[in-house]
Amino acid sequence: MKSEKKVFFSSIWYIISNFVLKGIIFITVPIFSRIMSKSEFGNYSNFITWLHLLMVIVSFNLYASINRARLDFPQQLDQYCSSILILGTAITSGFYFAVSLKLSFFENIFSMKRFYIHIMFLYLLVQPAMEIFQVKQRVLFRYKASVSLSIFSTLITTICSVLLVINMEDKFKGRVIGYVFPLILLNIMIYIYFLVRGKSCNPSYCKYAFLYSWPFVPHLVATYMLSASDRIMITRLCGIEYTALYTIACNCMSISTLFLTSLNNAIAPWIFDRLENKEEQEIKRLTIPYCFVFFALIQFAILIAPEILWILGGTQYEIAKSIVVPLMISVVLQFAYCLYVNLEQYSRKTWAIAFGTSIASGVNIILNFFLLPQYGYEVAAYTTLIGYILLFIIHYVFVRIIGYKDIYNDKVVFLMIVAAIVEQPLMIFLYHYTWIRFIVLAAEVLCVFIFLNRKKERIRMFIINK
């Protein structure tokens, strides 16, 4: 059984490294937002939106099965990884062939030229290699290789993108090439590494991964559509420049999303281990400090969001601060529902995940369709929040139906959600009074410091001497 100390330091390294990586990206966002026009910036946002959406669809998210396969095939994990990598490439090739037959049609759907469609699929053919490598390192709590690869890939794509955008006349093309081509080369090397190490494409592993992962596809597509559909529909219904405004606001939100992803990726294997060893009370005891840490981060991020927005985009994007608060609160709902999704993943009830997310995404798209033309791009932030509230309720109810009724401290989770939703008007009010906002920020930092100082012995004992 993995020690709490090993899990703790693995989590800390993932979180720190992810923030370092995001910091590198944030340093360049102000460069891109100032050098590129709003239309070029919006076009790149549209390209990335479709790229990430297709990453889920054409790869069938096979790497999601590695966490469970670690328990079922502990001695054959390399063979398992090489098998699902080959399967993923085969599935992606089929999608690429289908799109190539109707390129004119998909140019209209994607709102981009076929040159960029080909670039997307060249990347998608090999992209799962890095995902599989990262997931494998994470579930085995080997953070050093994962962190090193993440830092290297981020640095090389950032440097190439900045150089090409500065020197190319077509800055949108420079941004795309600088991001995609270095990743293609890196993924090819990782792909070869897995083929050499695994040396197999076992049909039984492929079947296992496919049956486990396919329900995640509609779930992840729907999850991504909860956020990405906003930008796609804003582009269609409001205009590409409003997509740029909304994207900058979403970049502010991504700070909190990053912390959420880091925490959940690090804690999920630990939760699986506790459930496997019938140690549910350990999970319940973790709920209060786990929720407290995340909620405190959300407060800090919301309070400094106007400054982050100015750094990322300058004064021309200042009007987007009105939608930052509901977007940040949406991350609290994501954090809450991820707790229960982990239980569904462990129980192999992945079809339920897809069912709930599809409903929430459908509601979000319908609301956007009717409200965006009438109220403008700002309403998309609130429809997204409504979608995540609905998604949390669905997952919470289903987890109780399948028998997991006393895993987390549900009262703490609900208190966190209610507090986040109720505080929205106050946070928006504070955006008009900078000094009051910073006084509140300092007070919250002091409260967190006092709390952690009082609980430091209990935290130390939990980590080192459980």
N, C-alpha and C positions, 0 to 999 in steps of 0.2 A: 504494500500500500504506500502511495506517495506521501511523504511527510508534509505537514502543514507548512514547514519552513520552506521547502522546495517550491510548493505551490505559491506561497507568498512572494518569494523573490522572482519567480517566473512572471507573476502578475505585475509586479512593480516594474520589471524590465520592459514588458510589453507596453505598459502605459507610458513610461518615460520615452521609450523609443518612438512610439506612435506620435507623441506630442512633439518630439524633435523633428520627425518627418513632416508633420503638419506645419511646424514652424518654418521649415524650409519652403514649403509650398506657399505659406502666407507671405513670406518675404517677396516672392515673385508675383503674387496676385496684384499688388499695387503697380508693378511694372507693366503687366499685361493690360490691366484696366485703364492705364494712362496712355500706353503706346497704341493699343488697338482701339478702333472706333467701337461704339456701342453695338453696331450691327455685326462687326467681326467678333466681338466678345460674345454676343448672343448666338452667332453661328457656331462658335466653338462649344458653347454650353449645350446647344442642340445636338452636336456631334457626340459629346461625352454622354449625354442623356441616353441616346440610342445605343451607344457602345455598351454601356453598363447594363442596359435592359437586355440586349442580345447576349451578353455574357451569361446571363441566367438561363435564357431560353435554349441557346444552341449547345451549351455544355451540359445541360440537364442537372447542373449543380451536383455532379457525382461526388465531388470532394466532401460534401456534407456527410457522407456515410463513413468517413474515416474515423470519426470519434467513436462510433459504435463498433466498427470493424476492429478497432484497437482491442476491444474486449473479446470479440468473437474469433479473431484470427491473430493473436498476439505474436506468433512466431513467423507469420507469413505476410507481414505488413508491406514489405518491399514488393513482393509479387502482386499483392493487392493493388498497390499504387500504380505499378506499370500497367496492370490490366485495365484499370478504369481510365488511365490516361489515353490509351489506344482507343478504348470505346468512345471517349469524349471526342477525339479527333474524327472518328468515323461519323458520329452524329452531326458534328459541325459541318463536315464535308457535304453531307446530304442537304443541309439547310443552304449552304453556299451555292450548290448546284441549282436548287430550286429558285433562289433569288436571281441567279445569273440568267435564267430563262426569261425573266420579266423585269429587266433592269429599269426600263422606262417607268413602269408602274411603281417600283420601289423608290425611284428618285423622287417621285411625288409624295409618297408616304413618308419618307425620311426627311424630306425638304433639304436634300443635298445632292450634289453631282455624283455620278457613278465612280469617279476617281476615289472619292472618300468611302464609298460603299466597299470597293475592293480592298482598301487599306484596312477597314474595319474587320473584314473577314480573314485577311491574312493574319491579323493579330489574334482573332478568336480561335484560329486553328491550333495555335500553340499556347495560348494564354492559360489553360488549366494546369500546365506544368508548374508554374510558380505558385498557384493556389494550392495545389496538392502538396508541394514541398512545405509551404508555410503551415498548412493545417497539420501535417504530420509532425513537424517540429513542435507545434503548440500542444498537441495532445500528449506528446511524450515529455513535455516540460523542458525542451531543449531550446532555450530562448536565444542563445548566442548566435547560432547560424541564421535563425530567422531575422533577428535584429540586424545583423550585418548585411544580409541580402536586401532587406527593406531600405536601409540607409543608402546602399550602393545604387539600387535601382532608382530611388528618388533623386539622388544627386545627379546621376547621368541624364535622366530625362529632363530635369530642371535646367541643367546647364545647356543641353542641346536646344531646348525650347526657347530659352532666353536669347541665345546666340542667333537662332534662325529668325525669330520674330523681329529682332533688332535689324538684321541685315537683309531680309527678304521683303520685296515689295508687297507680295500677297501674304500678309501677316497671319491670316487664318490658316493658310496652307503650312506656313512655317511652324505654327503652334501644333498642328496635327502631326506633321512629320517628326518634329522634335520630341513629341511624347511617345508616338507609337513605335517608330523604327528601332530605337534602342531596346525597348521592351521585347520586340520580336526576336532580336538577336539573343537577348538574355534568356528568354523562354526556350529557345532552341537548344541552348547549352544545358539547361535543366532537364529538358525532354530527353536528351541523349544520356544524361546521368541516370535517369530513372530506367531507361531501357537497358543500360549496362548492368545496373544493380538488380533490377527485378527479373529480367530475362524471361518474361512470360506474359501471356494474355489469356488468363484462365477464364473460360466461359462461366464457371460457377461464381467467380468473384464478380464478373460483369453482371450476371443476373442478380446477385445480392445487392450490388450498388444501384442498379437500375430500379429494382422494386422498392428499395429504401428511399431513393432520392427523387423519383419522379413526382411524388406528391408535393415536394418542395418547389417544383417549377412554378405551378400556378400561385403558390404562396409567395414566393420571392418576386415573381412578376407583379403580383397584386401589391406586395409591400413596396416595391420600387415605384409602381404606378401611383401609390399614395403621395409620393414626393415628386416623381419625375413627370407624372401626367400634368401637374400644375404648369411646368415649364413648356411642355409640348402644347397644351391648350392655350396658354398665354401667347405663345408664338402664333398660333392659328387665329385666336380670337381678339387679341389686343395689339400684337406687333412685336417684332424681334427686340426692339429697344426696351420694352417692358420686361422681356425675358432676362435681359442683362441686369435690370434693377432687382428682379426677384432672385436671380442667381447670386448676386452679391449678398443679399440678405441670407440666403441659404448657406453661403460660405461662413457667415457668423455662426449659424446654427451648427455647422459641421464640427466646431470645437467640442460642443457637448456630445454630438453623435460619435465623435472619435473616442471620447472617454467611455461612452456607453459600450461601443464595440470592443474596446480594449478590455474592459471589465468583464463583459459577458464571455468573450473568447477565452479569457484566463480562468474564469470561475466555472464554466460549463463542464470541463473534464473533472473538476473537483466534485461538482454536484453529482455527476454520473457515478463517481467512485463511492460517494456517501450512500446513494440510493442502492448501488450494487451490494454494499456491505450492511444494509439495513440500519443506517445511522442518520435517520431523518431529523432527529432532534438537533444534530450538529448544523444542519441547513437552517432550521428555524432560528437557532441562536444567532446565526450570521445576519439575519434579515435586518435588524435594527441598525447596526453599524454600516452595513452595505448600503441600505437606502439613505442613511444620514450622509454618508460621504458623497454619494451621487447628487442628492438634492442640494447639498451645500455648493457643489461645483456649478450646478445650474444657476443658483442665485448669483454667484460671482460672474458667470458668463453673461447673464441678463444685465447686470448692473454696469458692466463695461462694454456692452454691445455697441453703443453709439461711437465710442472711440475705435473699436475694431472695425466698424463699418467705414469710418473716415480713413483709417489706415489702408483698408483694402481697395476702396474705390475713390476716395476724395470727396469733395463737396458735391460733385455731380450726382452722387448716389445717396446723399444724405436723406432724401425723402423716403428711402426704403426702411428707415428705422421704425416706422409705424407698424411694420409687420414682423419685426424681429421677435417680439415677446410671444405671440401665439406659436411661432415656429419653435422657439426654445421650449415652451411648455409641451409641445408635441413630443419632444425627446423624452420628457418625463414619462409620458404614456408608452413610448417605445421601450424604455427601460423596464417599466412595470410588466408589460405583456411578455417581454423576453424571459422573465422569470418563469412564467407558466409554459412558454414554448419549450423551454429546456426539459420540462417534465413530459411534454408530449413527444419530444424527440427520444427521450429515454424509453418511453413505453412503446415506441415504434408507431404511434398514432399520427403519423405525418400527414395523412389525408385530411385530418381535422384542421391542421394548420392551414392547409390550402383553402379549405371551405370558409373558415373565418376571415382570412385575409381577402379573399375574392369578394365577399360581401362588403367589407369595409371599403375596398378600393372602388367597387361599383358605385357605392353611395357617394364617394368623393368625386368621381368623374361626373355623375349626374348633377350634383350640386354645382360643380364648376361650369358645366354646360349651360345651366340656366342663370347662374349668378354672375359669371365673369363679364358677359356683355353689358350687364346692367350696372354692376358696382365696380368694375375695374379689377386690375391684377391683385390688389390688396386682399380681396375676399378669398383668394386661393389659400392664404395662410390659415384662415379660420375653417375652411372646408377640410383642410388637411388635419387640423386639430380634432374636428368632429369625427373624421375617419379613424384616427388613432384611439379616441375614446371608445368608439364602437368596437374596434378590434380588441382592446383590452377586455371589455365586458365579455365578448364571445369566448376568448381563450380562458378567462377566469371561470366561466360557467362550465365549459367543456372539461377542464381539468378536474373540477369537482365531480362531474358526472362519471369520469373514468376511475374515480376512487382516491385521488390525491387531495384530501381535504385538510390536512394538517401538516403540510410541508413547510410553508412559510408563515410568518406572522402577518396574516392578511390585514389586520387592523392598521398596522404600520404602513403597509402598501397603500391602503385606501386613504389614510391620513395624508400621506405624501401627495397623492393625486389631487385631493380636494384643496390642499393648501396651494398647490401650483396653479390650479385653475382660478381660485378666488383672488389670488394676488395680482392678476393681470392688470386691472385698472390702476393699482398702486404703482406698479413698475412703469407703466406708460406715463403716469403723472410725474414720476421722478425724472423722466427724460427731459423735462422742461426746467429742472432745477439741479444743475450739475453739482454744486457744493453739497446740497442735501443728499444727493445720490452717493457721493463719495463718503460722506459721514456714515450713511447706512452700510455701505460696503465695509468700512473700517470696523464698525460694530459687529457685523456678521463674522468677519475674520477673527476678531477677538473672541467671540462666542465659540467658534469652532476650535480655536487654540485651547481655550479653557476646558472644553469638553474632552478633547483628545488628551490633554494633560492629566485630567482626572481619571481617564480610562486607560492610561498608558500601561499600567500593570496588567490589567485584564487582557488588553490587546497583545501584550508581549507573551503572556501565558498561553493565549489561544494559538499564537503563531508557533512558538517554540516548544511548549511543554503541555500539549493538549491533554 
